Amino acid sequence: MSYIQPAFDGTDITAPAPAATRRIADDYEAWIDEIWPAFVAAADTGQPFTVDSIATAQQLPDPPNAKSMWGRLPTRLQDAGIIRHYGYGGSARARQSLVHVWIGVPAHHREAVARRRREDRAARRDARKAAA
């Protein structure tokens, strides 16, 4: 994008508007709080989805570092027992990419799934400590 220095002689020279992009959040935790309800609602539908399909459909903002922080979101959703892995599909943004497809965990099973994930992580951590 080129920038045109404004003329100070009273003439109005306007630069073309920048391309429309997603808003970028300043704080990761605030971003999580803002987008979380959209993914819980997607999980509640019982239909498979990709993270990008929900972000695009709901016009969700990007995190402070979009290249790494979008990938951390599914882990947090899984740890909370909201989603589980369903399969793989193509990315709408990068047609050549293979991405995870997620599906919601029924609401009455979420706490049990979250508890099981915590227990599994603790068991793996204990096994690593014992092996070291």
BALUMTOR-187738 format. One record per residue (C-alpha): z, y, x; residue in one letter. Coordinates in steps of 0.001 Angstrom, whole numbers. Layout:
{{Z,Y,X},'A'}
...
END
This chain:
{{0,0,0},'M'}
{{-885,3372,1397},'S'}
{{1286,6383,962},'Y'}
{{-214,9779,255},'I'}
{{1744,12760,1477},'Q'}
{{2189,15170,-1438},'P'}
{{414,18468,-1083},'A'}
{{2708,21449,-1025},'F'}
{{67,23933,-2136},'D'}
{{619,23309,-5830},'G'}
{{-2066,20662,-6317},'T'}
{{-967,17327,-7694},'D'}
{{-2149,14324,-5702},'I'}
{{-732,11100,-7064},'T'}
{{-709,7794,-5316},'A'}
{{-1537,4617,-7204},'P'}
{{1478,2918,-8725},'A'}
{{2802,-83,-6811},'P'}
{{2186,-3518,-8248},'A'}
{{4722,-4696,-10794},'A'}
{{7253,-7020,-9164},'T'}
{{10503,-8561,-10225},'R'}
{{13604,-6480,-9811},'R'}
{{15699,-7571,-6818},'I'}
{{19444,-7866,-7342},'A'}
{{21772,-6353,-4749},'D'}
{{24590,-8907,-4877},'D'}
{{24260,-12698,-5013},'Y'}
{{27262,-13324,-7267},'E'}
{{26227,-10545,-9664},'A'}
{{22748,-12074,-9732},'W'}
{{24232,-15497,-10577},'I'}
{{26246,-13941,-13414},'D'}
{{23111,-12266,-14777},'E'}
{{20770,-15270,-14724},'I'}
{{23259,-18067,-15511},'W'}
{{22997,-17739,-19331},'P'}
{{19205,-18150,-19210},'A'}
{{19508,-21478,-17395},'F'}
{{22327,-22713,-19622},'V'}
{{20138,-21886,-22645},'A'}
{{17210,-23747,-21045},'A'}
{{19457,-26752,-20400},'A'}
{{20675,-26682,-23999},'D'}
{{17111,-27123,-25291},'T'}
{{16932,-30634,-23842},'G'}
{{13401,-29945,-22568},'Q'}
{{12408,-30367,-18899},'P'}
{{11890,-27136,-16964},'F'}
{{11398,-25708,-13502},'T'}
{{13454,-22869,-12103},'V'}
{{10347,-20713,-11774},'D'}
{{9235,-21335,-15362},'S'}
{{12568,-20042,-16697},'I'}
{{12649,-17115,-14269},'A'}
{{9140,-16076,-15264},'T'}
{{9566,-16591,-19005},'A'}
{{12873,-14695,-19098},'Q'}
{{11712,-12054,-16573},'Q'}
{{14784,-12703,-14442},'L'}
{{15405,-10639,-11315},'P'}
{{15057,-12060,-7820},'D'}
{{18154,-12603,-5681},'P'}
{{18780,-10476,-2586},'P'}
{{16979,-13059,-425},'N'}
{{14453,-14738,-2697},'A'}
{{13171,-17248,-135},'K'}
{{16498,-19027,234},'S'}
{{18681,-18107,-2723},'M'}
{{16494,-19460,-5540},'W'}
{{16876,-22869,-3911},'G'}
{{20679,-22683,-4014},'R'}
{{20716,-22059,-7767},'L'}
{{19947,-25641,-8897},'P'}
{{22752,-26964,-6697},'T'}
{{25234,-24640,-8379},'R'}
{{23929,-25632,-11813},'L'}
{{24212,-29322,-10903},'Q'}
{{27725,-28844,-9528},'D'}
{{28709,-27238,-12842},'A'}
{{27280,-30265,-14680},'G'}
{{24671,-28202,-16527},'I'}
{{21452,-29781,-15231},'I'}
{{20280,-32983,-13607},'R'}
{{17117,-33935,-11776},'H'}
{{14324,-35070,-14099},'Y'}
{{11291,-35430,-11860},'G'}
{{8676,-33458,-9971},'Y'}
{{5945,-31133,-11089},'G'}
{{3581,-28464,-9875},'G'}
{{4685,-24929,-9245},'S'}
{{3183,-22278,-11497},'A'}
{{3444,-19700,-8727},'R'}
{{2035,-21770,-5853},'A'}
{{-270,-24296,-7436},'R'}
{{-253,-26570,-4387},'Q'}
{{3535,-26930,-4245},'S'}
{{5565,-29781,-5646},'L'}
{{8831,-28616,-7189},'V'}
{{11817,-30228,-8884},'H'}
{{11845,-30489,-12653},'V'}
{{15269,-30267,-14272},'W'}
{{16688,-31213,-17647},'I'}
{{19958,-30234,-19244},'G'}
{{23038,-32420,-19395},'V'}
{{24406,-32619,-22959},'P'}
{{27246,-30139,-23395},'A'}
{{29853,-32811,-24160},'H'}
{{29100,-34582,-20824},'H'}
{{29074,-31531,-18549},'R'}
{{32690,-31596,-17437},'E'}
{{32526,-35323,-16637},'A'}
{{29340,-34829,-14615},'V'}
{{30856,-31896,-12712},'A'}
{{34010,-33903,-11975},'R'}
{{31937,-36854,-10715},'R'}
{{29929,-34577,-8394},'R'}
{{33160,-33130,-6969},'R'}
{{34542,-36624,-6408},'E'}
{{31318,-37821,-4741},'D'}
{{31271,-34814,-2403},'R'}
{{34914,-35404,-1477},'A'}
{{34223,-39092,-795},'A'}
{{31249,-38231,1446},'R'}
{{33337,-35644,3302},'R'}
{{36150,-38185,3829},'D'}
{{33664,-40805,5048},'A'}
{{32221,-38356,7597},'R'}
{{35710,-37500,8856},'K'}
{{36586,-41193,9165},'A'}
{{33374,-41903,11095},'A'}
{{33958,-39037,13536},'A'}
END
